Amino acid sequence: MRVLVYGMGNQGSLLAHTLVTGNNDVTVLARGERAKQFREKGIVIRHFIQRKTTIDQVKIITELEPHDVYDVIFVVMKYTDFKSVLPILAINETKNILLVGNNFNPAEMEEYIKSNSTNEKNIAFGFQMSGGKKSKEQITVLRTNAGEMVLGSHGEKIQFQTTLEDIFAKTKYKLSFQEDIDAWFKNHIIYVLPLNLAHFIKDYDYKSAGKDSALLKEVVKAMHEGFDLLVDLGYKNIPKGQADFVTKHEYLNFLFYKLYHHTPMVKQSESSFIEIKAFYDELYKLKATSSFKTPNLDSLVKKAEEKYLLDK
Ligand SMILES: NC(=O)c1ccc[n+]([C@@H]2O[C@H](COP(=O)([O-])OP(=O)(O)OC[C@H]3O[C@@H](n4cnc5c(N)ncnc54)[C@H](OP(=O)(O)O)[C@@H]3O)[C@@H](O)[C@H]2O)c1
């Protein structure tokens, strides 16, 4: 299949690599130095756990023209970056678009693309279950299996599910379809937000974060509050096991995070405070419609916001 990966950070690079291994006709859209690097050296990925490096040669473009049509466009970027590409996606004539990455408002993005589009569009949303980071020189990915994506669309089956299954058929990459992708995303954001706030507060000094038991306990309590807040706001906890494990076993979770900070894995995932800030800003807009109390989450957000204003 003819596919485009639009946004080539570490998540997009792993996806592009997977699509190549699946015998697809892969084009990637990258910009600036990264596009130059890909042209000169191919897509070079260091797979941290597997201790191997892969190099893939693909077509590289730097702009998406309206008549440049693909079977599927995978847009892989931060929540805060999607906004700049929605108008380009809307006027491109590709029918099937999958937006991959954390997303607080999938419905709003779908509505924007569809209402500004010149052709019929199928929009779906996904989240790749891998981590990683990128430097100028290298993209490193952290994955425990061949790769996995949780994906869904609004209240119905993804219209191009079969096309997606064909695209990944020759790979070991797992597709996990979710009926309520909006609730899934919100739960995932609750799951990652407190720890990301703690890391920002500690200026990404993971050793110091790991030693700060009071902070890690606050993180776990903030997650617990977040999951309960979602229920209060009318969202389901999805996956239920994830929320249950946090809400019923706070101390075990605390121990897990304590140990996690002693592993090399903690340094292998990249987060952007700007994206995290966008998530808590959105979350607090929703929270304003409820009287539910989240003192630990509020405290983490307050500390992060103070640091953010001080750093500015
Ligand atoms: N990294 C992780 O460990 C991890 C783990 C789980 C989930 N996620 C989530 O996955 C999503 C993507 O993360 P990521 O780490 O892959 O992000 P990323 O490293 O920032 O990659 C996004 C890529 O999109 C490109 N991009 C942004 N705006 C663009 C535009 N207007 N036109 C063309 N290209 C554009 C960026 O290009 P430039 O390089 O030129 O800026 C960047 O290479 C996020 O929601 C993140 O939270 C990340």
The ligand as an SDF file (V2000), in Angstrom:
LIG
                    3D

 48 52  0  0  0  0  0  0  0  0999 V2000
    8.6290   10.0340   22.7250 N   0  0  0  0  0  0  0  0  0  0  0  0
    8.0410    9.2220   23.5610 C   0  0  0  0  0  0  0  0  0  0  0  0
    8.6880    8.6180   24.4150 O   0  0  0  0  0  0  0  0  0  0  0  0
    6.5620    9.0070   23.4800 C   0  0  0  0  0  0  0  0  0  0  0  0
    6.0280    7.8920   24.1200 C   0  0  0  0  0  0  0  0  0  0  0  0
    4.6660    7.6640   24.0280 C   0  0  0  0  0  0  0  0  0  0  0  0
    3.8810    8.5650   23.3610 C   0  0  0  0  0  0  0  0  0  0  0  0
    4.4210    9.6580   22.7650 N   0  0  0  0  0  0  0  0  0  0  0  0
    3.4900   10.5610   22.1010 C   0  0  0  0  0  0  0  0  0  0  0  0
    3.5540   10.3890   20.6860 O   0  0  0  0  0  0  0  0  0  0  0  0
    3.3340   11.6410   20.0320 C   0  0  0  0  0  0  0  0  0  0  0  0
    4.5140   11.9370   19.1270 C   0  0  0  0  0  0  0  0  0  0  0  0
    5.6690   11.9610   19.9450 O   0  0  0  0  0  0  0  0  0  0  0  0
    7.1470   12.0610   19.3820 P   0  0  0  0  0  0  0  0  0  0  0  0
    8.0090   11.8500   20.5860 O   0  0  0  0  0  0  0  0  0  0  0  0
    7.3290   11.2220   18.1800 O   0  0  0  0  0  0  0  0  0  0  0  0
    7.1780   13.5970   18.9860 O   0  0  0  0  0  0  0  0  0  0  0  0
    8.3210   14.3860   18.2460 P   0  0  0  0  0  0  0  0  0  0  0  0
    9.6370   13.7110   18.5260 O   0  0  0  0  0  0  0  0  0  0  0  0
    8.1300   15.8120   18.5410 O   0  0  0  0  0  0  0  0  0  0  0  0
    8.0310   14.1080   16.7300 O   0  0  0  0  0  0  0  0  0  0  0  0
    7.0800   14.8010   16.0060 C   0  0  0  0  0  0  0  0  0  0  0  0
    7.6730   15.1100   14.6670 C   0  0  0  0  0  0  0  0  0  0  0  0
    6.6900   15.8440   13.9490 O   0  0  0  0  0  0  0  0  0  0  0  0
    7.3350   16.8530   13.2560 C   0  0  0  0  0  0  0  0  0  0  0  0
    6.4360   17.9870   13.0280 N   0  0  0  0  0  0  0  0  0  0  0  0
    5.8260   18.7690   13.9260 C   0  0  0  0  0  0  0  0  0  0  0  0
    5.1010   19.7130   13.3210 N   0  0  0  0  0  0  0  0  0  0  0  0
    5.2820   19.5310   11.9940 C   0  0  0  0  0  0  0  0  0  0  0  0
    4.8230   20.2000   10.8450 C   0  0  0  0  0  0  0  0  0  0  0  0
    4.0290   21.2530   10.9290 N   0  0  0  0  0  0  0  0  0  0  0  0
    5.2280   19.7500    9.6430 N   0  0  0  0  0  0  0  0  0  0  0  0
    6.0530   18.6830    9.5360 C   0  0  0  0  0  0  0  0  0  0  0  0
    6.5270   18.0050   10.5900 N   0  0  0  0  0  0  0  0  0  0  0  0
    6.1500   18.4170   11.8020 C   0  0  0  0  0  0  0  0  0  0  0  0
    8.5050   17.2840   14.1090 C   0  0  0  0  0  0  0  0  0  0  0  0
    9.4790   17.8040   13.2380 O   0  0  0  0  0  0  0  0  0  0  0  0
   10.7900   18.5590   13.7600 P   0  0  0  0  0  0  0  0  0  0  0  0
   11.7140   17.4530   14.2080 O   0  0  0  0  0  0  0  0  0  0  0  0
   11.2620   19.2720   12.5420 O   0  0  0  0  0  0  0  0  0  0  0  0
   10.3410   19.4610   14.8650 O   0  0  0  0  0  0  0  0  0  0  0  0
    8.9150   15.9810   14.7860 C   0  0  0  0  0  0  0  0  0  0  0  0
    9.9840   15.3510   14.1240 O   0  0  0  0  0  0  0  0  0  0  0  0
    3.1330   12.6720   21.1630 C   0  0  0  0  0  0  0  0  0  0  0  0
    1.7700   12.8110   21.4460 O   0  0  0  0  0  0  0  0  0  0  0  0
    3.8260   12.0310   22.3470 C   0  0  0  0  0  0  0  0  0  0  0  0
    3.3100   12.4490   23.5960 O   0  0  0  0  0  0  0  0  0  0  0  0
    5.7480    9.8830   22.7940 C   0  0  0  0  0  0  0  0  0  0  0  0
  1  2  1  0
  2  3  2  0
  2  4  1  0
  4  5  1  0
  4 48  2  0
  5  6  2  0
  6  7  1  0
  7  8  2  0
  8  9  1  0
  8 48  1  0
  9 10  1  0
  9 46  1  0
 10 11  1  0
 11 12  1  0
 11 44  1  0
 12 13  1  0
 13 14  1  0
 14 15  2  0
 14 16  1  0
 14 17  1  0
 17 18  1  0
 18 19  2  0
 18 20  1  0
 18 21  1  0
 21 22  1  0
 22 23  1  0
 23 24  1  0
 23 42  1  0
 24 25  1  0
 25 26  1  0
 25 36  1  0
 26 27  1  0
 26 35  1  0
 27 28  2  0
 28 29  1  0
 29 30  1  0
 29 35  2  0
 30 31  1  0
 30 32  2  0
 32 33  1  0
 33 34  2  0
 34 35  1  0
 36 37  1  0
 36 42  1  0
 37 38  1  0
 38 39  2  0
 38 40  1  0
 38 41  1  0
 42 43  1  0
 44 45  1  0
 44 46  1  0
 46 47  1  0
M  CHG  2   8   1  16  -1
M  END
$$$$
